[in-house]
Amino acid sequence: MLQCEFQGGERMANIKSSKKRAQLAEERNKVNSQLKSAMRNQIKKCNTALEAKDDNKEAVLNKTISFIDKMAQKGIIPKKTAGRKVSRLQKKTNII
């Protein structure tokens, strides 16, 4: 069980290893949220390219699918979520 003390309304770890773990978790959280944001932006770019019927919509779609799959491999998003996002993008492509 971790020992913690309150400092400024936040829990502060006492043990050196738990301080390191808390710091790593915070850093990972920051990186993961940046990657998720980048993924959402890429999906938006793909959707606008599909709606505008751009000439390079296939290239944008392939890039977006690749990006989503990378996020799933890294564990940023669950694999089934990635599959669902890819499926919806491909469905939009086939309709348009």
C-alpha positions in Angstrom: 0.0 0.0 0.0 1.4 3.4 -0.9 2.0 6.0 1.7 0.8 9.4 0.8 0.6 12.8 2.5 -1.5 15.7 1.4 0.3 18.8 0.2 -1.7 21.7 -1.3 -4.8 19.6 -1.8 -2.9 17.0 -3.9 -1.6 13.7 -2.9 2.2 13.6 -2.7 4.0 10.3 -2.6 6.5 9.6 0.1 8.4 6.6 -1.4 11.0 7.4 -4.1 9.7 4.8 -6.6 6.1 5.9 -6.2 7.2 9.5 -6.9 8.9 8.3 -10.1 5.9 6.3 -11.1 3.6 9.4 -10.6 6.0 11.5 -12.7 6.1 9.0 -15.5 2.3 8.6 -15.5 2.0 12.4 -15.8 4.4 12.5 -18.7 2.7 9.6 -20.5 -0.7 11.2 -20.0 0.6 14.4 -21.6 2.1 12.5 -24.6 -0.9 10.3 -25.0 -3.3 13.2 -25.0 -1.2 15.0 -27.6 -1.3 11.9 -29.8 -5.1 11.5 -29.4 -5.5 15.1 -30.4 -3.4 14.6 -33.5 -5.4 11.6 -34.4 -8.7 13.5 -34.0 -7.3 16.3 -36.2 -6.2 13.8 -38.9 -9.7 12.3 -38.9 -11.2 15.8 -39.3 -8.9 16.5 -42.2 -10.0 13.2 -43.8 -13.7 14.0 -43.3 -13.3 17.5 -44.9 -11.4 16.0 -47.8 -14.1 13.4 -48.3 -16.9 16.0 -48.1 -15.0 18.4 -50.5 -14.4 15.5 -52.9 -10.7 16.4 -53.2 -8.5 14.6 -55.7 -6.2 13.4 -53.0 -8.9 12.0 -50.8 -7.5 8.4 -51.2 -4.1 9.5 -50.0 -5.6 11.3 -47.0 -7.7 8.3 -46.2 -4.7 6.0 -46.3 -2.7 8.3 -44.2 -5.5 8.6 -41.6 -6.0 4.8 -41.5 -2.3 4.3 -41.0 -2.2 6.8 -38.2 -5.2 5.2 -36.4 -3.6 1.8 -36.7 -0.4 3.1 -35.2 -2.3 4.6 -32.3 -3.9 1.2 -31.7 -0.5 -0.6 -31.9 1.0 1.8 -29.3 -2.0 1.2 -27.0 -3.1 4.8 -27.1 -6.6 3.7 -28.2 -8.2 0.2 -28.0 -7.9 -1.9 -31.1 -11.7 -2.3 -31.5 -12.0 1.5 -31.3 -9.5 1.9 -34.1 -11.3 -0.7 -36.2 -14.6 1.1 -35.7 -13.1 4.5 -36.7 -11.5 3.0 -39.8 -14.7 1.2 -40.7 -16.7 4.5 -40.5 -14.2 6.4 -42.6 -14.2 3.7 -45.3 -18.0 3.6 -45.2 -18.1 7.4 -45.8 -15.6 6.9 -48.7 -17.8 4.3 -50.3 -20.9 6.4 -50.0 -19.3 9.5 -51.5 
